[in-house]
């Protein structure tokens, strides 16, 4: 039987050490066509949708949303606004949250990414993929 003392201690890894800083932000009134142009130009698969005012929440637009709600529903990307198909509110984690808890939170809700905030402001975006790759070390 494995004793607790036999399990090596894992160092605390804050989300900020894994996040991609300064994610790309788009206005909710932008068209899906404009959003896709920004995604292509920046080589990203998600955009943060800006708040309308200080008491509003951030949203997120991912390629899956475009596939499901624009292509799948045969809608025009030129006439569909981002706010019509985005997810809002977006799940957010604090920059100081321990990576293992952020992974647990995302998997609990079946999500692949989260907004990273620092004192309520956007600091970055973190993906489940990046967190898992960082959490599980690879022996060389």
Backbone bond lengths (Angstrom), bond angles and torsions (degrees), N, CA, C in turn:
res aa  C-N    CA-C-N  psi(-1)  N-CA   C-N-CA  omega(-1)  CA-C   N-CA-C  phi
1 X - - - 1.453 - - 1.532 108.83 -
2 X 1.300 115.41 137.83 1.465 120.92 -178.83 1.520 109.28 -81.20
3 X 1.302 115.24 128.09 1.460 121.06 175.73 1.524 108.03 -85.24
4 X 1.310 115.84 151.09 1.460 120.07 178.42 1.525 110.21 -57.68
5 X 1.310 117.13 -36.26 1.465 119.80 -179.00 1.528 112.09 -68.77
6 X 1.355 117.75 -16.91 1.457 121.83 178.55 1.538 112.63 -80.61
7 X 1.326 116.38 -16.22 1.464 120.68 -178.38 1.530 107.98 -84.54
8 X 1.330 116.94 123.07 1.466 118.35 -178.61 1.525 111.41 -64.85
9 X 1.311 115.83 141.27 1.464 121.23 178.62 1.522 109.16 -71.47
10 X 1.308 115.29 138.19 1.451 120.39 176.98 1.513 107.97 -100.97
11 X 1.282 115.18 135.82 1.456 119.36 179.50 1.515 110.80 -72.58
12 X 1.303 114.45 148.40 1.456 122.16 175.51 1.531 108.97 -66.69
13 X 1.318 115.96 128.50 1.464 121.30 176.54 1.531 106.61 -122.41
14 X 1.330 117.94 112.96 1.457 118.97 178.35 1.528 111.02 -75.44
15 X 1.303 116.03 149.96 1.456 121.85 178.99 1.528 111.19 -54.04
16 X 1.322 117.47 -35.14 1.474 120.15 -177.54 1.524 112.43 -60.46
17 X 1.339 117.57 -23.59 1.463 120.66 179.21 1.528 112.84 -76.07
18 X 1.324 116.98 -13.26 1.469 121.50 -175.93 1.523 112.19 -116.19
19 X 1.319 117.38 -22.98 1.465 121.45 -174.30 1.528 112.10 -64.74
20 X 1.312 113.71 158.32 1.459 121.45 169.31 1.521 105.64 -93.02
21 X 1.340 117.27 116.35 1.465 118.76 -176.72 1.525 112.27 -72.28
22 X 1.319 114.68 158.50 1.469 122.85 174.42 1.528 113.22 49.54
23 X 1.342 117.17 65.76 1.470 118.12 177.83 1.521 110.83 -65.76
24 X 1.299 115.63 159.51 1.464 121.09 -178.54 1.521 109.53 -77.50
25 X 1.316 115.09 134.03 1.462 122.74 -174.56 1.518 109.13 -115.32
26 X 1.328 115.80 143.00 1.465 121.50 177.64 1.519 108.83 -134.50
27 X 1.304 116.35 152.48 1.459 122.20 176.88 1.527 109.12 -78.25
28 X 1.302 116.68 143.44 1.461 121.44 179.95 1.521 113.82 -63.43
29 X 1.327 117.53 -22.20 1.457 120.86 179.32 1.526 113.08 -83.28
30 X 1.316 117.44 -8.40 1.471 120.37 176.65 1.519 109.02 -63.88
31 X 1.322 116.05 154.81 1.464 119.33 177.41 1.523 109.45 -82.13
32 X 1.304 115.23 160.96 1.460 120.68 176.38 1.528 109.67 -62.33
33 X 1.307 117.38 -35.38 1.467 120.48 176.94 1.532 110.35 -59.97
34 X 1.333 117.52 -44.39 1.464 121.13 177.55 1.531 111.04 -63.82
35 X 1.318 116.06 -39.80 1.468 120.38 178.89 1.525 111.16 -63.94
36 X 1.322 116.36 -42.31 1.467 119.82 179.58 1.526 110.91 -66.62
37 X 1.326 117.35 -35.47 1.466 120.21 177.15 1.527 109.99 -64.44
38 X 1.332 116.78 -40.19 1.463 120.69 178.20 1.531 110.44 -66.73
39 X 1.332 117.04 -43.89 1.472 120.44 178.54 1.529 110.90 -59.72
40 X 1.318 116.10 -45.93 1.474 119.68 178.98 1.521 111.25 -62.65
41 X 1.323 116.21 -46.74 1.462 121.31 -177.90 1.520 113.40 -62.94
42 X 1.323 117.08 -33.59 1.460 121.69 -178.64 1.528 112.12 -98.78
43 X 1.339 116.59 -2.94 1.466 122.30 -179.91 1.532 112.02 56.35
44 X 1.342 115.84 50.33 1.460 122.61 178.71 1.524 109.38 -127.19
45 X 1.318 116.16 161.56 1.461 120.00 -179.34 1.525 112.48 -113.20
46 X 1.336 116.68 8.07 1.459 119.90 176.62 1.524 109.97 -152.32
47 X 1.321 114.91 154.62 1.463 122.35 177.18 1.518 108.52 -133.57
48 X 1.307 116.27 143.44 1.458 120.87 173.04 1.524 107.25 -84.55
49 X 1.324 116.07 134.03 1.465 120.88 178.14 1.526 106.96 -96.30
50 X 1.318 114.77 122.08 1.457 121.61 -173.61 1.524 111.81 -63.42
51 X 1.325 114.92 154.31 1.463 121.64 174.48 1.524 108.96 -73.23
52 X 1.315 116.36 150.06 1.462 120.78 177.42 1.520 111.54 -80.69
53 X 1.337 115.80 -27.24 1.462 121.95 178.99 1.523 108.27 -158.22
54 X 1.313 116.86 173.81 1.471 121.98 -173.13 1.527 113.64 -60.12
55 X 1.325 118.10 -28.79 1.460 120.52 -178.04 1.522 113.27 -96.00
56 X 1.317 116.78 4.95 1.461 122.06 178.41 1.531 108.87 -85.37
57 X 1.317 116.80 173.29 1.461 122.54 177.26 1.524 109.52 -111.98
58 X 1.319 115.27 156.68 1.463 120.95 175.44 1.523 109.20 -76.58
59 X 1.326 115.27 155.74 1.458 122.04 173.58 1.512 108.68 -121.32
60 X 1.323 115.57 178.22 1.464 120.18 177.03 1.523 108.44 -142.37
61 X 1.303 115.27 142.13 1.461 122.67 174.52 1.520 107.10 -120.81
62 X 1.322 116.55 125.19 1.462 121.17 177.83 1.523 109.12 -121.24
63 X 1.315 115.92 159.79 1.467 121.24 -178.72 1.524 110.97 -54.18
64 X 1.318 116.83 -36.37 1.471 120.78 179.09 1.527 111.07 -57.97
65 X 1.332 117.64 -38.61 1.470 121.34 178.23 1.522 110.92 -61.24
66 X 1.323 116.34 -42.31 1.468 121.45 179.62 1.528 109.33 -65.66
67 X 1.324 116.82 -44.09 1.468 120.67 179.82 1.533 110.97 -61.40
68 X 1.320 115.61 -45.54 1.471 119.93 -175.56 1.526 113.49 -75.56
69 X 1.331 116.46 -48.75 1.461 119.82 -170.31 1.522 115.45 -95.71
70 X 1.309 118.05 -14.40 1.464 119.93 177.58 1.525 109.22 -108.37
71 X 1.322 117.21 -62.41 1.468 119.85 -179.27 1.524 110.42 -66.92
72 X 1.330 116.16 -48.50 1.473 120.47 -177.78 1.512 114.05 -63.18
73 X 1.325 116.97 -33.80 1.466 121.36 179.92 1.526 112.40 -97.12
74 X 1.350 117.05 8.40 1.457 123.25 177.64 1.536 112.02 54.43
75 X 1.346 115.09 49.00 1.466 121.25 178.05 1.528 109.26 -103.05
76 X 1.292 115.89 159.26 1.458 121.57 178.95 1.533 110.49 -83.76
77 X 1.324 117.08 127.23 1.463 121.57 177.02 1.521 110.94 -67.81
78 X 1.326 116.88 -24.42 1.464 121.28 179.27 1.530 111.92 -77.35
79 X 1.335 116.67 -25.85 1.464 120.01 -175.49 1.527 113.41 -111.10
80 X 1.315 117.77 2.72 1.462 121.18 178.24 1.521 108.35 -104.55
81 X 1.317 115.64 128.13 1.457 120.12 178.43 1.525 110.27 -87.43
82 X 1.316 114.96 152.38 1.463 121.95 -179.70 1.525 110.83 -54.61
83 X 1.334 117.95 -43.23 1.464 120.74 -175.94 1.535 112.48 -61.42
84 X 1.329 117.53 -21.91 1.462 120.97 -178.97 1.534 112.80 -73.31
85 X 1.323 117.20 -24.14 1.463 119.23 -174.00 1.534 113.82 -124.17
86 X 1.325 117.99 -4.08 1.465 120.99 -177.73 1.525 111.22 -72.81
87 X 1.318 115.94 168.14 1.461 122.42 171.52 1.523 107.17 -102.01
88 X 1.323 115.65 134.36 1.458 120.19 -178.62 1.510 108.58 -155.09
89 X 1.306 119.89 133.73 1.457 127.46 0.23 1.528 110.26 -76.82
90 X 1.303 115.15 157.72 1.457 121.20 177.73 1.528 107.88 -89.88
91 X 1.317 115.45 142.42 1.461 119.94 176.29 1.527 108.17 -66.75
92 X 1.317 115.97 133.43 1.462 118.92 179.18 1.519 110.17 -127.01
93 X 1.324 114.03 152.15 1.464 121.61 176.81 1.526 107.79 -128.28
94 X 1.307 116.06 152.17 1.451 121.13 -179.95 1.520 110.49 -79.42
95 X 1.322 116.47 149.71 1.466 121.83 -179.59 1.526 112.27 -57.12
96 X 1.320 117.31 -27.79 1.466 120.99 -176.83 1.533 113.82 -92.87
97 X 1.331 117.98 -3.32 1.462 119.74 -178.65 1.520 110.53 -61.29
98 X 1.322 116.18 139.65 1.463 122.00 176.72 1.527 108.36 -65.74
99 X 1.301 114.98 135.80 1.459 121.99 -176.93 1.526 112.82 -52.81
100 X 1.322 117.36 -41.95 1.466 118.94 -176.96 1.529 111.74 -63.92
101 X 1.335 117.53 -32.72 1.455 119.95 178.26 1.530 111.16 -75.50
102 X 1.307 117.00 -34.04 1.463 120.29 176.19 1.531 109.85 -65.35
103 X 1.327 117.39 -41.34 1.469 121.60 176.99 1.525 109.49 -61.20
104 X 1.317 117.32 -46.39 1.471 121.17 179.54 1.519 111.34 -59.91
105 X 1.323 116.48 -41.96 1.461 121.12 -178.82 1.532 111.14 -64.14
106 X 1.310 116.89 -47.66 1.463 120.01 -179.86 1.521 111.36 -63.69
107 X 1.319 117.60 -44.18 1.470 119.05 -179.06 1.523 111.53 -67.80
108 X 1.312 117.34 -33.09 1.472 120.75 178.06 1.525 110.94 -60.56
109 X 1.331 116.36 -35.41 1.462 120.47 -178.54 1.528 113.03 -100.56
110 X 1.330 117.21 4.35 1.463 120.54 178.22 1.519 113.40 66.58
111 X 1.323 117.24 35.03 1.464 121.70 -177.53 1.520 110.96 -107.41
112 X 1.323 115.42 156.18 1.463 119.98 -178.97 1.524 112.49 -106.71
113 X 1.330 117.95 -8.67 1.459 120.64 -179.30 1.517 110.20 -157.02
114 X 1.323 114.99 161.51 1.464 120.94 177.81 1.525 109.18 -143.77
115 X 1.296 114.74 152.16 1.451 121.86 173.12 1.527 107.53 -76.38
116 X 1.319 116.87 139.26 1.465 121.08 176.90 1.524 107.16 -106.89
117 X 1.319 115.83 127.66 1.455 120.66 -177.33 1.523 111.27 -120.37
118 X 1.312 114.31 152.03 1.453 122.54 175.69 1.523 106.19 -132.27
119 X 1.316 116.49 110.03 1.468 122.43 -176.33 1.526 111.67 55.68
120 X 1.332 116.90 41.20 1.457 122.41 176.32 1.515 115.98 82.24
121 X 1.316 117.32 -2.96 1.465 120.79 -179.87 1.525 110.60 -108.48
122 X 1.318 116.06 149.45 1.459 121.74 -179.79 1.526 110.17 -61.06
123 X 1.334 115.12 126.65 1.466 120.31 176.99 1.522 110.72 -115.28
124 X 1.348 116.19 -27.82 1.455 119.34 -177.61 1.508 111.16 177.13
125 X 1.315 113.64 -168.66 1.459 121.18 175.87 1.524 106.32 -137.31
126 X 1.319 115.89 144.37 1.458 119.90 -179.29 1.525 108.64 -130.93
127 X 1.328 115.43 138.75 1.458 119.98 -179.98 1.514 110.09 -108.22
128 X 1.310 114.86 152.52 1.454 121.05 176.98 1.525 109.70 -59.49
129 X 1.303 116.62 -40.16 1.460 121.55 179.43 1.524 111.38 -56.92
130 X 1.327 116.57 -51.12 1.463 120.47 -178.84 1.528 111.89 -63.43
131 X 1.334 116.93 -38.26 1.460 119.75 -179.77 1.527 111.77 -67.59
132 X 1.330 116.74 -43.39 1.460 120.00 -179.77 1.523 110.58 -65.61
133 X 1.322 117.20 -43.10 1.467 119.93 178.27 1.526 111.45 -60.95
134 X 1.324 117.49 -36.62 1.454 120.46 179.79 1.535 111.41 -76.33
135 X 1.311 116.85 -35.68 1.464 121.51 -175.64 1.515 112.62 -70.39
136 X 1.342 116.40 -40.15 1.463 121.14 -178.58 1.515 108.41 -95.82
137 X 1.332 117.40 107.47 1.461 119.04 -178.65 1.523 111.19 -72.27
138 X 1.313 115.15 150.86 1.455 121.65 176.77 1.507 107.59 -107.49
139 X 1.319 115.79 122.94 1.472 119.81 178.67 1.505 109.58 -77.54
140 X 1.313 116.54 129.88 1.462 121.40 179.10 1.507 110.62 -88.89
